[in-house]
Amino acid sequence: MSAEMDAYARALDRAREHSLAWLESLSTRRMGPTADADTLVPLFGGPLRDGPTDPAAVVDELAALAEPGLMAMPSGRFFGWVIGGTLPAALAADWMVSAWDQNAVLRYATPAIAAAEEAAGGWLLDLLNLPRASGVGFTTDATMANFTGLACGRRSVLARLGHDVQRDGLSGAPRITVLVGGERHVSIDLALRYLGLGAPVAVAADEQGRIIPAALSEALEAIDGPVIVALQAGNLHSGAFDPMREAVALAHRHGAWVHVDGAFGLWAAASPAFGHLVDGLDTADSWATDAHKTLNVPYDCGIAMVAQADVLRAEFGVNTSYFIQDDDGPGDPFERVPEFSRRARGVPVWAALRSLGRSGAIALIESLAANARALAEGLGALDGVEVLNDVVFTQISLAFGSDEKTRRVAELLIEDGTVWMSGSRWRGREIVRISVSNWSTDAADVEASIAAVARAVAAA
């Protein structure tokens, strides 16, 4: 073995051992980190060493330094911020993606990556019952997937009025009004900011956070100009879904582009048990989701899907002399995402779907929802615990009497370390929010989590 290969082998062997030790610790370790960033910065930092360090030693040092600052996000008892775990096949595929080190830009240069991603895209459209000719791009996260769909919407609604946004920019363009539900996720606002479209106009939502069709109709009637409507598949706090079929029909009647933010909830479309929640989803124009949430692939992996694949390709495609481009085929990967250079993040999606199959993907989605129902039932049976939302999918919002007591319960849960549930504020109240997103969450995790909340309530 050459010296170069020996260095790789020893470093990767150490990485494998540390990774397996980390994964094995998840069932028993404390949820939160035991050291903060201010404590760790001087340990990681200091003057840069004058000479090189053995790669295997660097891996050992990294593992030791990082240990107290790691949160058990892949644990089955982590319910904060809609963060899934990682399926074994997806994790292993991600390791190979790093080893292959392919810049997933061109079909010609990286045909294996292009083929895997195109296959994964086809499987996703089929699984989610979306138009099969849609364009699919693998972005960094749901924010950039939203950006991608909304950028296509911006292009489309302006083109209908004869304005070429690529050539002329937004200067002199008709103002685009973007209508959103009053409880949309902030990533929509952020994507609109990136796109130069400004703040959206909020439309009234009901008590579960669903956009109210009558209010949407009234807002549409008041607009004279191009419109984009952004709907949500899965409210952050309640898990509720906007009424897709009715809302999309109203929007299309007024010539609007309809984008759906389904960071975690879009996956309901794959399940016969939950498909009714997204009835009419396929009639929208673009969709965004995050594969590291419900599908449980490693960070990072957003997915943007656009019904008009030619619009997606036109919005993000460019021609340059040093590329060997796919002019006659389905197009190159970079023509479906904002990034010019990127890792092959669609490969872990391929591996996850290949390992699960259709029945496994449906079982994963339905198990997450079942665990959410079990948690809601068990927690709702405790004295002093109020479940505030209709638990229709994977989200639960809890209150514990006064805002002060709710904040105290959240603090005690973090101190206890058995479970991680994040605090938030919803409909004027302090809450503790639970998002069931991890494939490994089981009945024992549910039981332990209910017991941890009971202890916190008793001590608050």
Beta strands, then each sheet from edge to edge (+ up, - down):
strand 1: 135-139
strand 2: 177-181
strand 3: 201-203
strand 4: 227-232
strand 5: 257-261
strand 6: 286-290
strand 7: 302-306
strand 8: 386-387
strand 9: 395-399
strand 10: 422-426
strand 11: 429-435
sheet 1: 1+ 7- 6+ 5+ 4+ 2+ 3+
sheet 2: 8+ 9- 11+ 10-
end
